């Protein structure tokens, strides 16, 4: 007789590790998106902050970076002292969740906040931004998020997989 229970051995992405919940048997199960930790600090960012790409700019060569740590690593090339020093007191960092600034959006509600800064930035660009800066040269479809554009380029112009019945699918269906 076949066992009807299935196990998944794939490891979650690092950003998914934050949203895992323990089960009774010691294993962890992923929370559905938009179900934040109730004890997390709720952060609301302005639309301008969510749309800007280079928040940290090198004062020597004007190269921009999305993270302060990347700027500080870059500054070492200019022989400028690296200011990131580990704090001597180990402060407990409170987990943060991010809400969408658009009042009509589901993710504006703290109960449906997103768990990381990259996620809220991508959400805001996809759903609320009209700036589609990455445009496909083949089909002229525009994307607000570069990773969506790159994923599109892999399949654009390729014919799908056709079935015996005549239907065409984007992926091979067994």
C-alpha positions in Angstrom: 0.0 0.0 0.0 1.3 3.5 -0.9 1.9 6.1 1.7 -0.1 9.2 0.7 2.1 11.7 2.7 4.7 13.6 0.8 7.8 15.2 2.1 9.6 18.2 0.5 13.4 18.2 0.8 14.0 21.5 -0.9 15.5 24.3 1.2 13.7 27.6 1.3 15.3 30.8 0.0 17.1 32.9 2.7 14.3 35.5 2.7 11.8 32.7 3.3 13.7 31.6 6.5 12.3 34.6 8.3 8.7 33.5 7.7 9.0 29.9 8.9 6.9 28.7 11.7 7.7 25.6 13.9 5.4 22.6 13.7 4.7 20.1 16.5 7.2 17.6 15.1 10.1 20.1 15.1 10.0 20.8 11.4 9.2 24.3 10.1 6.5 25.3 7.7 6.5 28.5 5.6 3.8 31.1 6.5 1.7 32.4 3.6 2.8 35.8 2.3 1.3 38.7 4.1 1.0 37.0 7.5 3.7 38.8 9.5 4.9 38.1 13.0 2.5 39.9 15.3 5.4 41.2 17.5 7.3 42.7 14.6 7.7 46.5 14.2 5.5 47.9 11.4 7.4 50.2 9.1 5.7 52.5 6.6 7.9 54.1 3.9 7.0 56.9 1.5 6.5 56.1 -2.2 9.6 58.1 -3.0 11.7 56.0 -0.8 10.3 52.8 -2.3 11.0 54.0 -5.9 14.5 55.3 -5.4 17.2 52.8 -6.4 20.5 54.3 -5.2 20.0 55.7 -1.7 23.7 55.8 -0.8 26.1 57.7 -3.1 29.9 57.8 -2.9 31.0 61.3 -2.2 34.2 60.8 -4.2 33.0 59.3 -7.5 29.2 59.7 -7.2 28.6 56.0 -7.8 25.3 54.9 -6.2 24.4 51.9 -4.1 21.2 50.5 -2.7 22.8 49.5 0.7 25.0 51.4 3.1 27.2 48.3 3.5 27.9 48.2 -0.3 28.9 51.9 -0.2 31.3 51.3 2.7 32.9 48.4 0.9 33.3 50.5 -2.2 34.9 53.4 -0.2 37.8 51.0 0.6 38.8 51.3 -3.1 39.4 55.0 -2.5 41.5 54.3 0.6 38.8 55.9 2.7 38.4 54.4 6.2 35.7 51.8 6.4 33.3 53.0 9.1 31.3 49.8 9.7 32.4 48.5 13.1 30.7 45.7 15.0 28.9 47.1 18.0 30.3 46.0 21.3 26.8 45.6 22.8 24.7 42.9 21.2 21.4 44.7 20.8 18.3 42.6 20.2 17.2 43.6 16.7 13.4 43.7 16.5 12.0 42.1 13.4 10.5 44.6 10.9 7.6 44.3 8.5 6.7 46.8 5.8 3.3 48.1 4.8 2.4 49.6 1.4 1.8 53.3 1.4 -1.2 52.9 -1.0 -4.3 53.1 1.2 -6.4 50.9 -1.2 -3.8 48.1 -1.2 -4.2 44.9 0.7 -0.6 45.2 2.0 -1.4 48.7 3.5 -3.0 46.8 6.4 -0.4 45.8 9.0 -2.0 42.3 9.2 -0.8 41.8 5.6 2.5 43.5 5.8 5.5 42.2 3.8 8.5 40.8 5.6 11.5 42.5 3.8 12.4 45.7 2.3 13.2 44.2 -1.2 9.8 42.6 -1.2 7.9 45.8 -0.5 9.9 47.7 -3.0 9.2 45.1 -5.7 5.5 45.0 -4.7 5.2 48.8 -4.9 6.9 49.0 -8.3 4.9 46.1 -9.8 1.4 47.2 -8.5 1.5 50.9 -8.1 4.2 52.4 -10.3 3.5 53.5 -13.9 7.2 53.6 -14.7 8.0 50.5 -16.8 11.7 51.3 -17.5 12.6 47.8 -18.8 11.0 47.2 -22.2 11.3 44.0 -24.2 12.7 44.6 -27.7 10.7 41.7 -29.2 7.2 42.3 -27.9 7.5 45.8 -26.3 6.1 44.7 -23.0 7.3 46.9 -20.2 8.3 45.9 -16.6 8.8 48.0 -13.5 11.1 45.3 -11.8 14.3 44.3 -13.6 14.1 40.6 -12.3 10.6 40.3 -14.0 12.1 41.7 -17.2 15.0 39.2 -17.1 12.6 36.3 -16.5 10.5 37.4 -19.5 13.5 37.6 -21.8 14.1 33.9 -21.2 10.8 32.9 -22.7 9.8 35.7 -25.0 9.6 34.7 -28.7 9.9 31.0 -27.9 7.1 28.8 -29.0 5.4 26.9 -26.3 4.9 23.1 -26.0 2.0 21.9 -28.0 -0.3 19.0 -26.9 -1.9 16.4 -29.1 -5.2 18.2 -28.6 -3.7 21.4 -30.2 -3.4 23.5 -27.1 -0.1 25.3 -26.5 1.4 25.6 -23.0 4.3 27.8 -21.9 5.8 24.8 -20.0 6.2 21.1 -20.8 3.3 19.3 -19.1 3.6 15.6 -18.6 
